[in-house]
Amino acid sequence: MSLLQDLFPLVWSGMITGCLYALGALGLVMIFKSSRVVNFSHGNVAGFAAFLIYGFSSGMLLELSWGAAVLLAVLAVIAIAFATYAVISPLVFESDLTATIATLGIGLIAQGATLLIFGADIVSLDLPIPRFGMSVLGLRITGYDLTVLAVAVVTIGTLFFVIDHTKLGTAFRAISENPFAAEVCGLNLKSIHLFSWIVAAVLGVVGALLIVPTTFLSVTTVAAFMLQAFAAAVIGGFASLPGSLIGGILIGVLMNLFTFYVSPEFSSTFLLAVILLALNIFPNGILERVGGSRV
C-alpha cells in the first residue's frame, strides 16, 4: 500500500517535469527536422537566457518587472539564434556533422559568457507562480503543477497549430520531408531553418524558466535539464514532434521513479542507459515502432 501511495505522486510529478523535457526536446527536433543539425548549444543558450532574466529582474544588470525581463531575454535569445544560424548556415549546406560540431563551440561560448557576466555562484530565480495546493483523489496538486501544464499545453498547442495549419508550417513540413524538392518548388531553405532556430530558442527559454523553481539556477542547471530533453528527443526518434512529447513524459516519469526508488547519484548513468536502450529498441523512434511508420 505504501508503494502505491508513493508511486502515484511520483508519476504525477514526473509527468509535470516531463512536459518541460518535451519543450526542450521539441526545440532540438525542430532544428534537426529542418536542417539535420543536432543543436548541442541548446542548453547553454537557454541557461544564459535564464540568467539574463535573473539579471534584468534582480537589479544586477537592470531593475525591470518580471514580464519585461522575460521579454527582453527572449528578444536577446532570438538575436542569438539569428547570429548562430548566420555563423553555421554555410556549414549546414556543406556538412551536417560539421554544423553539429560547430554548435558545441557556440554552446561553450554561451557558457563562457554566462560565467563572465554572472560568475559561478548559484542563484535563486523567483517566478510569479501561484502558491497554493489542493488534494484531488489523494494526489497533491500545486500551483506550480497547474502553471507548467497550462504553459506546456498552450505552447505546444500553438506550435502544432502553426505547423499544421499555416503556410509557414506547410513549408517547414515540406523541407523536413525533402529539402531538395522543396527548394526546387521555390521554398527558401534558409528562412525555414531560421524559423526553426528561433522557435527552438524560445522553447528552450520557456522550459528553462519553468524548471528553475524546482532547483537553483547555476551554469550547469539548464544544461543538465537539456540532457534529459535530448534523451526525450532520442526516444521520439529525433524526427517526430509528437514522439518528443511522449519521450519527454516517459523520461520525466522514469527519472523520478529511478531517483526515488534506486539512487539519485546514478541518475546520469541511468539516463545514458535509457538512451542506449532506446537507440537499440526504437532506432527510428517509439512511434514508428508502434505505428509502423515515421510520424
RARA-V603282 format. One record per residue. RES is the residue in one letter. PHI is phi in whole degrees, 0 to 359 (none if undefined). PSI is psi in radians with two decimals (* if undefined). D_FIRST is the distance of its C-alpha to the first C-alpha in Angstrom with 2 decimals. Layout:
RES/PHI/PSI/D_FIRST  RES/PHI/PSI/D_FIRST
This chain:
M/none/-0.73/0.00  S/297/-0.64/3.81  L/299/-0.78/5.34  L/292/-0.62/5.26  Q/297/-0.63/6.25  D/282/-0.61/8.79  L/297/-0.86/9.77  F/296/-0.79/11.26  P/298/-0.63/13.32  L/294/-0.73/14.48  V/294/-0.72/15.64  W/297/-0.88/17.31  S/294/-0.56/19.13  G/293/-0.64/20.04  M/293/-0.69/21.63  I/297/-0.86/23.56  T/297/-0.63/24.86  G/299/-0.54/25.53  C/298/-0.63/27.91  L/287/-0.68/29.93  Y/299/-0.65/30.04  A/296/-0.68/31.28  L/298/-0.78/34.07  G/295/-0.73/35.20  A/294/-0.66/35.05  L/299/-0.67/37.07  G/297/-0.75/39.76  L/297/-0.75/40.01  V/289/-0.63/40.20  M/304/-0.82/42.79  I/292/-0.75/45.13  F/294/-0.70/44.54  K/296/-0.64/45.11  S/274/-0.61/48.38  S/232/-0.02/49.88  R/61/0.54/47.91  V/247/2.28/47.37  V/271/2.01/44.11  N/272/1.63/44.25  F/281/-0.04/43.08  S/270/-0.05/44.35  H/306/-0.86/41.73  G/291/-0.76/39.41  N/292/-0.63/42.23  V/291/-0.74/44.09  A/296/-0.67/41.02  G/295/-0.70/40.42  F/300/-0.71/44.08  A/296/-0.71/43.70  A/298/-0.71/40.77  F/293/-0.62/43.00  L/299/-0.74/45.86  I/298/-0.71/43.83  Y/299/-0.81/43.07  G/295/-0.67/46.77  F/286/-0.49/48.03  S/261/-0.31/45.78  S/265/-0.19/45.81  G/94/-0.05/49.58  M/292/-0.73/49.69  L/252/-0.89/51.61  L/221/3.02/52.01  E/235/1.43/50.74  L/250/2.86/49.55  S/293/2.83/47.03  W/299/-0.76/43.68  G/298/-0.76/44.65  A/293/-0.64/48.03  A/296/-0.74/46.55  V/296/-0.78/44.20  L/299/-0.79/47.12  L/295/-0.68/49.40  A/293/-0.70/46.86  V/297/-0.74/46.26  L/298/-0.68/50.04  A/296/-0.71/50.29  V/291/-0.64/47.72  I/298/-0.72/49.59  A/297/-0.68/52.76  I/295/-0.68/51.08  A/297/-0.74/50.04  F/302/-0.87/53.69  A/296/-0.71/54.97  T/298/-0.84/52.52  Y/293/-0.59/53.44  A/299/-0.62/57.10  V/286/-0.76/56.86  I/264/-0.15/55.03  S/304/-0.69/56.43  P/297/-0.56/59.35  L/286/-0.57/56.94  V/302/-0.71/54.71  F/276/-0.16/57.64  E/263/-0.84/58.68  S/202/2.14/55.48  D/299/-0.71/51.79  L/295/-0.75/51.00  T/297/-0.74/53.52  A/296/-0.68/52.16  T/297/-0.77/48.59  I/297/-0.64/49.85  A/298/-0.59/51.70  T/295/-0.48/48.48  L/298/-0.75/47.34  G/296/-0.71/50.46  I/295/-0.66/49.87  G/297/-0.71/46.34  L/294/-0.64/47.84  I/296/-0.75/50.45  A/296/-0.71/47.81  Q/294/-0.72/45.90  G/295/-0.68/49.20  A/296/-0.67/50.16  T/298/-0.80/46.89  L/295/-0.67/47.53  L/293/-0.73/51.17  I/277/-0.75/50.62  F/250/-0.18/47.42  G/79/-3.07/47.18  A/262/0.12/44.22  D/290/2.61/42.55  I/273/2.28/39.00  V/237/2.90/39.17  S/246/2.20/36.97  L/248/1.86/37.53  D/275/2.23/36.43  L/254/2.60/36.07  P/283/1.20/36.59  I/258/2.34/33.06  P/304/2.30/31.92  R/254/1.62/29.70  F/207/2.91/27.31  G/214/2.64/23.68  M/215/2.74/21.98  S/253/2.17/18.60  V/236/1.97/18.22  L/54/0.67/15.33  G/83/0.03/13.28  L/257/2.27/14.71  R/276/2.05/17.34  I/244/2.22/20.60  T/252/2.96/23.60  G/298/-0.58/27.30  Y/297/-0.78/27.24  D/302/-0.83/24.82  L/293/-0.62/27.09  T/295/-0.81/30.18  V/299/-0.80/29.14  L/299/-0.80/28.29  A/297/-0.83/31.58  V/295/-0.73/33.70  A/296/-0.78/32.25  V/296/-0.79/32.75  V/294/-0.79/36.27  T/294/-0.86/37.31  I/292/-0.69/36.11  G/298/-0.74/37.33  T/297/-0.77/40.70  L/299/-0.83/41.02  F/294/-0.60/40.33  F/295/-0.78/42.76  V/298/-0.75/45.45  I/290/-0.62/45.06  D/271/-0.41/45.03  H/230/0.23/47.56  T/233/2.82/50.11  K/296/-0.65/53.08  L/298/-0.74/51.68  G/294/-0.67/48.49  T/298/-0.73/50.59  A/296/-0.70/52.60  F/298/-0.78/49.47  R/293/-0.65/48.20  A/295/-0.79/51.68  I/292/-0.60/52.00  S/296/-0.64/48.54  E/281/-0.80/49.56  N/206/1.60/53.14  P/301/-0.71/54.69  F/296/-0.85/58.12  A/297/-0.68/58.40  A/296/-0.70/57.13  E/292/-0.68/59.77  V/298/-0.60/62.45  C/282/-0.02/61.55  G/103/0.09/62.27  L/282/2.51/58.86  N/269/1.85/58.85  L/298/-0.72/56.33  K/297/-0.66/56.54  S/296/-0.73/55.73  I/289/-0.68/52.57  H/302/-0.80/51.56  L/296/-0.69/52.08  F/303/-0.77/50.04  S/296/-0.74/47.12  W/295/-0.70/47.50  I/293/-0.82/47.61  V/300/-0.76/44.57  A/298/-0.72/42.63  A/298/-0.77/43.73  V/294/-0.75/42.59  L/300/-0.69/39.18  G/297/-0.72/38.83  V/295/-0.77/39.70  V/299/-0.83/37.22  G/296/-0.74/34.35  A/297/-0.76/35.49  L/299/-0.73/35.79  L/281/-0.34/32.31  I/278/-0.38/30.66  V/299/-0.71/32.58  P/300/-0.33/30.58  T/271/-0.08/27.57  T/204/3.13/29.87  F/270/2.74/33.43  L/269/2.14/36.38  S/221/3.09/38.24  V/298/-0.53/40.51  T/261/-0.15/37.73  T/302/-0.95/34.85  V/287/-0.58/35.81  A/298/-0.71/37.06  A/294/-0.69/33.64  F/300/-0.74/32.12  M/289/-0.41/34.74  L/296/-0.68/33.93  Q/286/-0.55/30.53  A/295/-0.63/32.42  F/298/-0.74/34.70  A/298/-0.67/31.85  A/297/-0.72/30.87  A/294/-0.65/34.53  V/296/-0.79/34.62  I/298/-0.65/31.70  G/285/-0.18/33.56  G/98/0.00/36.73  F/61/0.15/38.65  A/219/0.29/40.67  S/229/2.05/38.22  L/292/-0.81/37.34  P/299/-0.62/34.55  G/298/-0.63/33.30  S/295/-0.66/33.13  L/297/-0.82/30.98  I/294/-0.75/28.45  G/299/-0.68/28.79  G/299/-0.78/28.15  I/293/-0.71/24.82  L/299/-0.80/23.78  I/297/-0.74/24.92  G/301/-0.80/23.19  V/291/-0.82/19.72  L/298/-0.75/20.41  M/295/-0.68/21.82  N/297/-0.81/18.97  L/294/-0.71/16.41  F/294/-0.83/18.98  T/295/-0.54/19.90  F/279/-0.83/16.42  Y/271/-0.40/15.12  V/248/-1.45/18.65  S/192/2.28/21.47  P/290/-0.36/23.36  E/293/-0.48/26.57  F/254/0.39/26.65  S/295/-0.65/25.83  S/294/-0.69/29.49  T/296/-0.75/29.56  F/297/-0.71/26.52  L/297/-0.74/28.22  L/297/-0.71/31.38  A/297/-0.69/29.64  V/297/-0.75/28.21  I/298/-0.81/31.77  L/296/-0.70/33.34  L/295/-0.74/30.91  A/296/-0.68/31.49  L/294/-0.52/35.25  N/276/-0.69/35.19  I/273/-0.71/33.00  F/238/1.17/33.96  P/299/-0.45/37.41  N/247/0.29/38.43  G/106/2.60/35.19  I/296/-0.59/32.04  L/287/-0.57/33.68  E/293/-0.67/36.70  R/296/-0.71/34.63  V/281/-0.77/32.82  G/265/-0.26/35.79  G/92/-0.06/38.62  S/208/2.71/40.61  R/291/2.39/40.62  V/269/*/39.59
